[in-house]
Amino acid sequence: MADLFSIAPPRPATLEAEAWLVHLFSARSAIRGGVVRRSARDVERIVGWPRFRHELRRRGYRAVVNGGQVVVFCNAQPVRFLD
């Protein structure tokens, strides 16, 4: 996954990965088991894909990437694609 967004600039020192993750997963929609959306570039730049994927697995969540956006399903339900 990291190679898809390898042109992202280095992570700024002023952005704290932990604070960003807390903010993401404490969103009202996340708390209610809904979905949250963030820029794939922000994920790469602020926390990195390995850490982000670790946090998803730790919480039992799923996520998809499409069009430069990451959609996180904040529940443990299966995700099905409709054709």
N, C-alpha and C positions, 0 to 999 in steps of 0.2 A: 504494500500500500504506500509506503514512504516514497517509492520511486515515481508514483503518479504526481506527487507534489514536491519534487526535489528542488524546484526552482524557488521555493519559498525563502525569504530572507531569514537570517539567523534570528533566534528568539531574543527580543529585547530584554535587557536586565531588569527593567522596571515592571514587567508583568510577572506576577507570581502564578505559577502553574496551579498550586494548591488552591489559591483564592479563586481562580477561574473555574476550577472543577467544582468547588463548593457552590459558587454562584450558579453554574449550569445545573447541578443536581438538586439545588434547593428552589428552583423555579416552581411556581405554583403548579404548572402542568406536570412537571416531573414528580412532584409530591403526590399528585392525584393519580399517577400511573398513566399519564398521557404521553405526548411526544414533545420533544424540544428540537429545535433546529439551530445549527451553527454553521459558520463558514468552515469548509475543509481547510482553507488556508490558515484560519485562526487555530484550529486544532494542531496543525503542523507547527505553526510558529510559536504557540504559547506552551503547549504541553507535550507535543510530539505524539506520533502514532502508537509507539509501544506503550507509553504510559496511559494514553486514552483507552486503548484496547484492554489493558489490564483493569482499569476502573470499570469498564463495561462488564467484563467477565466477573469481577468481584461482586457487582450488584445484580448479576443475572439479566442484564439488559441486552438488547440487540440494536444494531444501527446499520443504516445503509448510506452510501455515498452516491450522489447523483448531481450532475451539473454544478460541481463545486460546493455543494451543500451536504452536510451530514445531518441525517434525521435519526434521532435516538428515540427508541421505543422504551419508555421507562416502566417496563413491566416484564414479566418472564413469559408472556404468551408467545406462541409461534408467530412468525411473520410469513405471510403468503403473498406472492406477487400475482396480480391479476393481469391476464393477457387480453 
